[in-house]
Amino acid sequence: MQQNGDLDRLDAVTRTGLSATPDPMFDRFADMVRAILRVPVALVSLVQHDRQVFPGARGLAEPWLGRRQTPLSHSFCRHVVATAEPLVVTDARTDPRVAGNLAITDLSVVGYAGMPLTDTDGHVLGSLCAIDTAPRQWTGAELDLLADLAAACSDSLRLRIATSAALHRARAAADVVDRSQLLLRASVTLADTSTVTDVVQAVRDLMTSTLDPDYVGVSLLDDDGRVGLRSGELLPEAVADRWHRYPGTAATPSALAARTGRPILLPDLTTVAALTPDAAGTFREMGWQSGAALPLPGPAGPVGALTFVWKQPRRLDEADQAVLAALAGYVAHALHRADYLHSREQVGEQLQRALLSDIPAAPPFELAARYEPAARGEHVGGDWYDAVRLADDHLALVVGDVAGHDMHAAARMGQMRSMLRAYIADRHEPPSALLRRLDGAMQILGDRTPATAILAYVQPGRTGHRVQWANAGHPVPLLVEADGTVSPLHGRDVMLGVVRHTPRNNHSHDLPAGATLLLYTDGLVENRTEVLDDRIDQLGGALRGLAGAPLPELLDEVLTRFAGDDHEDDVALLALRTPG
């Protein structure tokens, strides 16, 4: 739909400041049309180059009311704009002007009356529409009322346009303040990031309200000078794979900015093809028409580039360039910190692996264990499991939890684990005695860090096997019999590190053939919203359905259901199954 002056018309539509967002004033016009003409649907519709939008709408069904827009394939209003005349339709299904329009089937438009909405120069911006879902003979009085309302609605549109110039000047002054606030927000927001993904998302969120790029990319130089894309999750898989890692000599915005240390400004596709021809195909594929790449400064030169692209030509002014250059500096600092935290995290993971014991082969029993660090923290913590084979058919099982999930908790856990292992190997005493020794030794050595633990011996009984345990403030173990019966093994004393010389008790229970004994830490069952006993009951319910599952599968399923990907505490699990 083109006509003389259409560019001026589209500019006027833009200057109204209205879009596919509800506007109270124009919703009121739609209310008046519905009430006065007694129609089910009324719209204030503005026609843009590729769609119509409804700043005023009443009576539309979903999803259209929520979207507040349709493509032009659903627009009766475009005929009003094209002819600059009212469009009055008794039955759209048989009217040759609109028959076949998708609004008839998708929006149930049958009867239609639309009056032009104009600016001061006479450009038709859209229409004020009355819509019926059945054939409608519009009376002259109804059309006169609709025309009067359209004249008032046009006056409101003209007022919006008249004030847009003043608003533009005010916004220009406000832009200076906005840029300053953007950089202030960037310094605060980026200070809270800990991964490259966090950094990319933070920059994208920051820029949405200002320069509003279609894509924000971070690329880093490898030690061998190749460029590695670190924001590929924001791109289609094929595009991300193409630029996952490529030579630093390539003619792309990121490589060129990192190689030269200068901003690369690409205001249009002609400049993209001239300066960065290797990226021109991707720009066309993604529908991008402009871009900018800023070098990320490092101590010995650029460490990569921060890239922005837009789906329309965009020429950045000096103020925009200054903001992006400052932002690139903040991003470089945030990435350096993320790299440091990643290295620290790797050290933590290595420490955790070193502190956790390998599960011994223990025929005729089956053994399996799992450890998952807290989703937030240093990927190392105070939970642990251990298993020591003392003799044939005689095992010691331990699960414990030192308060905290950081390096300090891991160090304390390592000390307690080692001491308890030594006691288990050297002292042939009941579990309660060894936990009492451990508690006393830690307090003598000046460590009063609270901790919980279970020490259990599994050994032959009169018939089959039997477990004897002592519990220092730990969640109760669960016994899962082969038929799915689940029994909590109650009996618990005060936790370690609280009271010196506290008495501790032993408990025992028969282990039927094919039964599973599950020891776990509280990170599996504790959360902020549910009662702990209820969660343990839920765990028991899950175990009933897993009684016959292989132990590794059982533990994996329990972790998935109860810990998930965002658990706030460490989780340690140790499971033993008796021979069937």
C-alpha positions as CSV (number, residue, x, y, z in Angstrom):
1,M,0.0,0.0,0.0
2,Q,1.9,3.1,-1.3
3,Q,0.6,6.6,-2.1
4,N,2.1,10.1,-2.6
5,G,3.2,11.4,0.7
6,D,3.3,8.0,2.3
7,L,6.7,8.7,3.9
8,D,5.4,11.8,5.5
9,R,2.3,9.9,6.6
10,L,4.5,7.2,8.2
11,D,6.6,9.9,9.9
12,A,3.5,11.4,11.4
13,V,2.4,8.0,12.7
14,T,5.8,7.6,14.3
15,R,5.6,11.1,15.8
16,T,2.3,10.3,17.6
17,G,4.5,8.1,19.9
18,L,1.8,5.4,19.8
19,S,2.4,1.7,19.1
20,A,1.1,-1.7,20.0
21,T,0.7,-0.7,23.6
22,P,-2.5,0.3,25.4
23,D,-3.0,4.1,25.7
24,P,-5.7,5.2,28.2
25,M,-6.9,8.1,26.1
26,F,-7.4,6.0,23.0
27,D,-8.9,3.1,24.9
28,R,-11.5,5.6,26.1
29,F,-12.3,6.5,22.4
30,A,-12.8,2.7,21.8
31,D,-15.1,2.6,24.9
32,M,-17.2,5.4,23.6
33,V,-17.6,3.8,20.1
34,R,-18.7,0.5,21.7
35,A,-21.2,2.2,24.0
36,I,-22.7,4.6,21.5
37,L,-22.9,2.3,18.5
38,R,-23.5,-0.8,20.5
39,V,-20.9,-2.9,18.8
40,P,-18.9,-5.8,20.3
41,V,-15.5,-4.4,19.1
42,A,-14.0,-1.0,18.6
43,L,-10.5,0.0,17.6
44,V,-8.3,3.0,17.2
45,S,-6.0,1.6,14.4
46,L,-2.8,3.2,13.1
47,V,-1.3,1.8,9.9
48,Q,2.5,1.5,9.8
49,H,4.5,0.2,6.9
50,D,4.1,-3.5,7.7
51,R,1.4,-3.7,10.3
52,Q,-1.5,-2.0,12.0
53,V,-1.4,-1.3,15.7
54,F,-4.2,-0.6,18.2
55,P,-3.3,2.0,20.9
56,G,-7.1,1.9,21.6
57,A,-8.9,-1.4,21.6
58,R,-12.0,-2.9,23.3
59,G,-13.7,-6.2,22.8
60,L,-10.9,-8.0,20.8
61,A,-10.5,-11.7,21.7
62,E,-7.1,-13.0,22.7
63,P,-4.4,-13.3,21.5
64,W,-5.2,-10.1,19.5
65,L,-6.0,-7.9,22.5
66,G,-2.8,-8.8,24.2
67,R,-0.8,-8.3,21.0
68,R,-2.5,-5.0,20.0
69,Q,-1.4,-5.5,16.4
70,T,-2.0,-7.5,13.2
71,P,-0.2,-7.8,9.9
72,L,-1.7,-5.8,7.0
73,S,-3.2,-9.1,5.7
74,H,-5.7,-8.6,8.6
75,S,-6.3,-4.8,8.0
76,F,-9.5,-3.2,6.8
77,C,-8.1,0.1,8.0
78,R,-5.5,0.1,5.2
79,H,-8.3,0.7,2.7
80,V,-9.3,3.8,4.7
81,V,-5.7,5.0,4.5
82,A,-5.4,4.2,0.8
83,T,-8.6,6.0,-0.2
84,A,-8.7,8.7,2.5
85,E,-12.4,7.9,2.7
86,P,-14.6,6.1,5.2
87,L,-15.0,2.4,4.7
88,V,-18.5,1.0,5.5
89,V,-19.1,-2.7,5.0
90,T,-22.3,-4.5,5.7
91,D,-21.0,-8.1,5.3
92,A,-17.3,-8.5,4.7
93,R,-17.7,-12.0,3.5
94,T,-19.4,-10.8,0.3
95,D,-18.0,-7.3,-0.1
96,P,-15.4,-7.4,-3.0
97,R,-13.3,-4.7,-1.3
98,V,-12.4,-6.9,1.6
99,A,-13.6,-10.5,0.8
100,G,-10.7,-12.8,1.6
101,N,-9.2,-10.6,4.2
102,L,-7.8,-12.8,7.1
103,A,-9.5,-10.6,9.7
104,I,-12.9,-12.1,8.7
105,T,-11.9,-15.6,9.9
106,D,-9.2,-14.8,12.5
107,L,-10.9,-11.8,14.2
108,S,-14.6,-12.5,13.2
109,V,-14.9,-9.1,11.4
110,V,-18.2,-9.1,9.4
111,G,-19.8,-5.7,9.8
112,Y,-17.3,-2.8,9.7
113,A,-17.3,1.0,9.7
114,G,-14.1,2.9,9.7
115,M,-13.6,6.7,9.7
116,P,-10.3,8.3,8.8
117,L,-8.0,9.6,11.5
118,T,-5.9,12.5,10.1
119,D,-3.1,14.9,11.0
120,T,-3.0,18.7,10.4
121,D,-1.6,18.1,6.9
122,G,-4.5,15.8,5.9
123,H,-2.4,12.5,6.0
124,V,-4.6,9.6,7.0
125,L,-2.9,7.8,9.8
126,G,-5.5,5.2,10.4
127,S,-9.1,4.8,11.4
128,L,-11.6,4.8,14.2
129,C,-13.4,1.5,13.7
130,A,-16.7,0.0,14.8
131,I,-16.8,-3.8,14.2
132,D,-19.7,-6.3,14.4
133,T,-19.3,-10.0,14.3
134,A,-22.6,-10.3,12.2
135,P,-23.8,-8.4,9.1
136,R,-24.7,-4.9,10.0
137,Q,-26.8,-2.2,8.2
138,W,-25.1,1.0,9.5
139,T,-27.6,3.9,9.8
140,G,-26.7,7.4,8.8
141,A,-27.0,8.6,12.4
142,E,-24.5,5.9,13.5
143,L,-22.0,6.9,10.8
144,D,-22.4,10.6,11.7
145,L,-21.7,9.8,15.4
146,L,-18.7,7.7,14.4
147,A,-17.4,10.5,12.2
148,D,-17.7,13.0,15.1
149,L,-15.8,10.7,17.4
150,A,-13.1,10.2,14.7
151,A,-12.8,14.0,14.4
152,A,-12.2,14.3,18.2
153,C,-9.8,11.3,18.1
154,S,-7.9,13.1,15.2
155,D,-7.6,16.2,17.4
156,S,-5.9,14.0,20.1
157,L,-3.5,12.6,17.5
158,R,-2.6,16.1,16.3
159,L,-1.9,17.1,19.9
160,R,0.4,14.2,20.3
161,I,2.3,15.1,17.1
162,A,2.4,18.8,18.0
163,T,4.1,18.0,21.3
164,S,6.5,15.5,19.8
165,A,9.0,18.1,18.7
166,A,9.1,19.6,22.2
167,L,9.4,16.2,23.7
168,H,12.3,15.4,21.3
169,R,14.2,18.4,22.5
170,A,13.5,17.4,26.1
171,R,14.6,13.9,25.4
172,A,17.9,15.2,23.8
173,A,18.7,16.9,27.1
174,A,17.6,13.9,29.0
175,D,19.9,11.7,26.9
176,V,22.9,13.3,28.5
177,V,21.6,12.3,31.9
178,D,20.6,8.9,30.6
179,R,24.1,8.2,29.3
180,S,25.6,9.1,32.7
181,Q,23.1,6.9,34.5
182,L,23.8,4.1,32.1
183,L,27.5,4.1,32.9
184,L,26.7,4.3,36.6
185,R,24.3,1.3,36.3
186,A,26.9,-0.5,34.3
187,S,29.6,-0.1,36.9
188,V,27.2,-1.4,39.6
189,T,25.6,-4.2,37.6
190,L,28.9,-5.6,36.1
191,A,30.5,-5.6,39.5
192,D,27.9,-8.3,40.5
193,T,28.7,-10.6,37.5
194,S,30.8,-13.7,37.9
195,T,30.7,-15.5,34.5
196,V,31.0,-14.4,30.9
197,T,27.3,-15.3,30.4
198,D,26.5,-13.0,33.3
199,V,28.5,-10.2,31.7
200,V,26.8,-10.6,28.3
201,Q,23.3,-10.7,29.7
202,A,24.0,-7.7,31.9
203,V,25.2,-5.6,28.9
204,R,22.2,-6.7,26.9
205,D,19.8,-5.7,29.7
206,L,21.6,-2.3,30.2
207,M,21.5,-1.4,26.5
208,T,17.8,-2.4,25.9
209,S,16.6,0.9,27.2
210,T,19.1,3.0,25.3
211,L,20.7,2.0,22.1
212,D,18.5,-1.2,22.0
213,P,20.8,-3.5,19.9
214,D,19.4,-6.7,18.4
215,Y,22.5,-8.6,19.5
216,V,25.3,-8.1,22.0
217,G,28.4,-10.2,21.4
218,V,31.5,-10.8,23.4
219,S,34.6,-12.4,21.7
220,L,37.9,-13.1,23.4
221,L,41.4,-13.7,21.9
222,D,42.9,-17.1,22.7
223,D,46.6,-17.5,23.5
224,D,47.3,-18.4,19.9
225,G,45.6,-15.3,18.6
226,R,42.3,-16.9,17.5
227,V,39.0,-15.3,18.3
228,G,36.6,-17.2,20.4
229,L,32.9,-16.3,20.5
230,R,31.7,-16.3,24.1
231,S,28.0,-15.3,23.5
232,G,26.9,-18.0,21.1
233,E,23.9,-19.0,23.1
234,L,22.2,-15.8,21.9
235,L,22.6,-16.8,18.2
236,P,21.1,-19.6,16.1
237,E,23.1,-22.8,16.5
238,A,24.5,-22.7,12.9
239,V,25.7,-19.1,13.2
240,A,27.2,-19.8,16.6
241,D,29.1,-22.8,15.4
242,R,30.4,-20.9,12.4
243,W,32.0,-18.2,14.6
244,H,32.8,-20.4,17.6
245,R,36.5,-20.1,17.0
246,Y,38.2,-18.5,14.0
247,P,41.5,-16.8,13.0
248,G,42.2,-13.4,14.4
249,T,43.2,-12.2,10.9
250,A,39.6,-12.6,9.7
251,A,37.8,-9.5,8.4
252,T,35.0,-9.5,11.1
253,P,34.0,-6.6,13.4
254,S,35.3,-8.4,16.5
255,A,38.6,-9.6,15.0
256,L,39.3,-6.2,13.5
257,A,38.5,-4.3,16.7
258,A,40.7,-6.7,18.7
259,R,43.5,-6.6,16.2
260,T,43.7,-2.8,15.7
261,G,42.6,-1.7,19.2
262,R,40.2,0.8,17.5
263,P,36.4,1.1,17.4
264,I,34.9,-0.4,14.2
265,L,31.8,1.5,13.2
266,L,29.5,0.0,10.6
267,P,26.6,2.3,10.0
268,D,25.2,0.4,7.0
269,L,25.6,-2.8,5.0
270,T,27.8,-1.0,2.4
271,T,30.4,-0.3,5.2
272,V,30.0,-3.8,6.5
273,A,30.9,-5.2,3.1
274,A,33.8,-2.8,2.7
275,L,35.5,-3.2,6.1
276,T,34.4,-6.6,7.3
277,P,33.5,-8.7,4.3
278,D,33.9,-12.0,6.1
279,A,30.9,-11.0,8.3
280,A,28.7,-9.6,5.5
281,G,27.0,-13.0,4.8
282,T,26.1,-13.4,8.5
283,F,24.7,-9.8,8.6
284,R,22.4,-10.6,5.6
285,E,21.4,-14.0,7.1
286,M,20.4,-12.4,10.4
287,G,18.8,-9.3,8.9
288,W,21.3,-7.0,10.6
289,Q,22.0,-3.7,8.8
290,S,24.6,-2.0,11.1
291,G,27.0,-2.7,13.9
292,A,29.8,-1.5,16.1
293,A,32.7,-3.4,17.7
294,L,34.7,-1.9,20.6
295,P,38.1,-3.4,21.7
296,L,38.2,-4.8,25.2
297,P,41.3,-3.3,26.8
298,G,43.8,-5.5,28.7
299,P,47.2,-4.9,30.4
300,A,49.1,-5.9,27.3
301,G,46.6,-4.8,24.6
302,P,43.1,-5.8,23.6
303,V,41.8,-9.1,25.0
304,G,38.8,-9.2,22.7
305,A,35.9,-7.2,21.5
306,L,32.4,-6.1,22.5
307,T,30.1,-6.1,19.5
308,F,26.6,-4.5,18.9
309,V,24.4,-5.0,15.9
310,W,21.1,-3.5,14.8
311,K,18.4,-4.4,12.3
312,Q,18.3,-1.0,10.8
313,P,21.0,1.4,9.6
314,R,22.5,3.3,12.6
315,R,25.1,6.0,12.7
316,L,26.5,6.4,16.2
317,D,27.2,10.0,17.3
318,E,30.3,11.0,19.3
319,A,28.4,10.7,22.6
320,D,27.2,7.2,21.7
321,Q,30.7,6.2,20.8
322,A,32.1,7.5,24.1
323,V,29.5,5.6,26.1
324,L,30.3,2.3,24.3
325,A,34.0,2.8,24.8
326,A,33.5,3.4,28.5
327,L,31.2,0.4,28.7
328,A,33.8,-1.8,26.9
329,G,36.3,-0.8,29.7
330,Y,33.8,-1.9,32.4
331,V,33.2,-5.1,30.5
332,A,36.9,-5.9,30.2
333,H,37.2,-5.5,34.0
334,A,34.2,-7.7,34.6
335,L,35.6,-10.4,32.3
336,H,39.0,-10.3,34.1
337,R,37.2,-10.9,37.4
338,A,35.1,-13.7,35.8
339,D,38.3,-15.4,34.6
340,Y,39.7,-15.2,38.1
341,L,36.5,-16.6,39.7
342,H,36.5,-19.4,37.1
343,S,40.1,-20.3,38.0
344,R,39.2,-20.2,41.7
345,E,36.2,-22.4,41.0
346,Q,38.4,-25.0,39.2
347,V,40.7,-25.1,42.1
348,G,37.7,-25.6,44.4
349,E,36.5,-28.5,42.3
350,Q,40.0,-30.1,42.3
351,L,40.1,-29.7,46.1
352,Q,36.7,-31.3,46.5
353,R,37.7,-34.3,44.3
354,A,40.8,-34.7,46.5
355,L,38.8,-34.6,49.7
356,L,36.1,-37.1,48.7
357,S,36.9,-40.8,49.0
358,D,36.8,-43.3,46.2
359,I,34.0,-45.8,46.9
360,P,35.6,-49.2,47.5
361,A,34.6,-52.4,45.9
362,A,32.5,-54.1,48.5
363,P,31.0,-57.4,47.4
364,P,28.5,-58.8,48.2
365,F,27.2,-55.3,48.7
366,E,26.6,-52.7,46.1
367,L,27.7,-49.1,46.8
368,A,27.1,-45.8,45.0
369,A,27.7,-42.2,46.0
370,R,27.1,-38.7,44.7
371,Y,28.2,-35.2,45.6
372,E,26.8,-31.9,44.2
373,P,28.1,-28.6,45.4
374,A,25.7,-25.7,46.0
375,A,24.6,-24.0,42.8
376,R,25.9,-20.7,44.3
377,G,29.3,-20.5,46.0
378,E,32.7,-21.8,45.3
379,H,31.7,-25.3,44.0
380,V,33.2,-26.8,47.1
381,G,31.7,-27.3,50.5
382,G,31.4,-29.1,53.8
383,D,29.3,-32.2,52.9
384,W,31.1,-35.5,52.5
385,Y,30.6,-39.2,52.3
386,D,33.0,-42.1,53.0
387,A,33.0,-45.9,53.0
388,V,35.7,-48.1,54.5
389,R,35.9,-51.8,54.1
390,L,36.9,-53.3,57.4
391,A,36.6,-57.0,56.6
392,D,34.5,-59.3,54.4
393,D,30.9,-58.4,54.9
394,H,31.8,-55.6,57.2
395,L,31.7,-51.9,56.1
396,A,31.8,-48.5,57.7
397,L,29.6,-45.9,56.1
398,V,29.8,-42.1,56.8
399,V,27.9,-39.1,55.7
400,G,28.6,-35.7,57.2
401,D,27.9,-32.0,56.9
402,V,30.1,-29.2,58.1
403,A,28.2,-25.8,58.2
404,G,28.9,-23.7,55.1
405,H,29.7,-24.3,51.4
406,D,33.0,-22.5,50.9
407,M,36.7,-23.2,51.2
408,H,36.6,-22.9,54.9
409,A,33.9,-25.5,55.3
410,A,35.8,-27.8,52.9
411,A,39.0,-27.5,54.9
412,R,37.1,-28.3,58.2
413,M,35.4,-31.2,56.4
414,G,38.8,-32.6,55.3
415,Q,40.1,-32.5,58.8
416,M,37.0,-34.3,60.3
417,R,36.9,-36.8,57.5
418,S,40.6,-37.8,58.0
419,M,40.3,-38.0,61.7
420,L,37.2,-40.1,61.6
421,R,38.8,-42.4,59.0
422,A,41.8,-43.0,61.3
423,Y,39.5,-43.8,64.2
424,I,37.5,-46.2,62.1
425,A,40.7,-48.0,61.0
426,D,42.4,-48.0,64.4
427,R,39.6,-48.3,67.0
428,H,37.3,-51.3,67.1
429,E,34.6,-49.4,69.0
430,P,30.9,-48.8,68.4
431,P,29.8,-45.8,66.2
432,S,28.8,-43.7,69.1
433,A,32.2,-44.0,70.7
434,L,34.0,-42.9,67.6
435,L,31.7,-39.9,67.1
436,R,32.3,-39.0,70.7
437,R,36.1,-39.2,70.1
438,L,35.8,-37.1,67.0
439,D,33.8,-34.4,68.7
440,G,36.2,-34.2,71.7
441,A,39.3,-34.1,69.4
442,M,37.9,-31.3,67.3
443,Q,37.0,-29.2,70.3
444,I,40.4,-29.8,72.0
445,L,42.0,-28.6,68.7
446,G,39.9,-25.4,68.9
447,D,37.4,-26.2,66.2
448,R,33.9,-25.7,67.4
449,T,32.4,-25.5,63.9
450,P,28.9,-27.1,64.0
451,A,28.7,-30.3,62.0
452,T,26.4,-33.3,61.7
453,A,27.3,-36.9,60.8
454,I,26.2,-40.5,60.7
455,L,28.6,-43.4,61.2
456,A,27.1,-46.8,60.4
457,Y,28.5,-50.3,60.5
458,V,27.0,-52.9,58.1
459,Q,27.9,-56.5,59.1
460,P,26.5,-60.0,59.2
461,G,23.5,-60.5,61.5
462,R,21.7,-63.6,62.8
463,T,19.8,-63.7,59.4
464,G,21.3,-61.7,56.6
465,H,22.9,-58.4,57.5
466,R,22.4,-55.7,60.2
467,V,23.3,-52.0,60.4
468,Q,24.4,-50.3,63.6
469,W,24.7,-46.5,63.6
470,A,25.1,-43.4,65.7
471,N,23.5,-40.1,64.5
472,A,25.0,-36.7,65.5
473,G,22.2,-34.3,64.5
474,H,21.9,-35.6,60.9
475,P,18.8,-36.3,58.8
476,V,17.5,-39.8,59.4
477,P,18.7,-42.5,57.0
478,L,16.0,-44.3,54.9
479,L,15.8,-48.0,54.5
480,V,14.1,-49.1,51.2
481,E,13.1,-52.8,51.1
482,A,12.9,-54.7,47.8
483,D,9.1,-54.5,47.8
484,G,9.2,-50.7,48.1
485,T,8.6,-50.4,51.8
486,V,10.4,-47.3,53.2
487,S,11.3,-47.0,56.9
488,P,13.2,-44.0,58.5
489,L,15.9,-45.2,60.9
490,H,15.2,-42.9,63.8
491,G,17.5,-42.2,66.7
492,R,19.5,-39.0,66.8
493,D,21.8,-37.2,69.3
494,V,23.1,-33.6,69.4
495,M,25.3,-32.4,66.5
496,L,29.1,-32.2,66.8
497,G,30.8,-29.1,67.9
498,V,28.1,-27.9,70.3
499,V,28.5,-29.6,73.7
500,R,31.6,-31.3,75.0
501,H,31.3,-34.8,76.5
502,T,27.7,-35.3,75.4
503,P,26.4,-38.8,75.6
504,R,25.9,-40.6,72.3
505,N,23.8,-43.7,71.5
506,N,24.0,-46.6,69.2
507,H,21.0,-48.0,67.2
508,S,20.6,-51.1,65.1
509,H,18.2,-52.5,62.5
510,D,18.1,-55.6,60.3
511,L,18.8,-55.2,56.6
512,P,16.5,-57.5,54.5
513,A,17.9,-59.1,51.3
514,G,17.9,-56.7,48.4
515,A,17.3,-53.7,50.6
516,T,18.8,-50.2,50.0
517,L,20.2,-48.0,52.8
518,L,20.3,-44.3,51.8
519,L,22.4,-41.8,53.8
520,Y,22.1,-38.1,52.6
521,T,22.8,-34.6,53.8
522,D,20.1,-32.0,54.4
523,G,20.8,-30.1,51.2
524,L,18.7,-32.8,49.5
525,V,15.6,-32.2,51.5
526,E,15.8,-28.6,52.9
527,N,14.3,-25.6,51.1
528,R,12.8,-22.3,52.0
529,T,9.2,-23.2,51.3
530,E,8.4,-26.7,52.7
531,V,8.6,-28.4,56.1
532,L,11.6,-30.7,56.5
533,D,9.5,-33.7,57.6
534,D,7.2,-33.3,54.6
535,R,10.2,-33.3,52.3
536,I,11.6,-36.4,53.9
537,D,8.2,-38.0,53.4
538,Q,8.3,-37.0,49.7
539,L,11.7,-38.5,49.4
540,G,10.4,-41.7,50.9
541,G,7.6,-41.7,48.3
542,A,10.0,-41.3,45.5
543,L,12.2,-44.1,46.8
544,R,9.2,-46.5,46.8
545,G,9.1,-46.3,43.1
546,L,12.9,-46.7,42.7
547,A,13.3,-49.7,45.0
548,G,14.5,-51.9,42.2
549,A,16.5,-49.4,40.2
550,P,20.2,-49.7,39.9
551,L,21.9,-47.6,42.6
552,P,23.5,-45.1,40.2
553,E,20.2,-44.5,38.5
554,L,18.4,-44.3,41.9
555,L,20.8,-41.6,43.1
556,D,20.7,-39.6,39.9
557,E,16.9,-39.6,39.9
558,V,16.8,-38.5,43.5
559,L,19.2,-35.7,42.8
560,T,17.2,-34.5,39.8
561,R,13.9,-34.5,41.6
562,F,15.0,-33.0,44.9
563,A,18.1,-30.9,44.3
564,G,17.6,-29.8,40.7
565,D,19.9,-27.3,39.1
566,D,19.5,-24.5,41.6
567,H,19.9,-26.0,45.1
568,E,21.2,-23.7,47.7
569,D,23.2,-26.2,49.8
570,D,25.7,-29.0,49.1
571,V,24.3,-32.5,48.7
572,A,26.1,-35.8,49.5
573,L,24.4,-39.2,49.0
574,L,25.7,-42.6,49.9
575,A,23.7,-45.8,49.1
576,L,24.3,-49.4,50.0
577,R,22.3,-52.4,48.7
578,T,22.4,-55.8,50.4
579,P,22.6,-59.0,48.3
580,G,19.3,-60.3,47.1
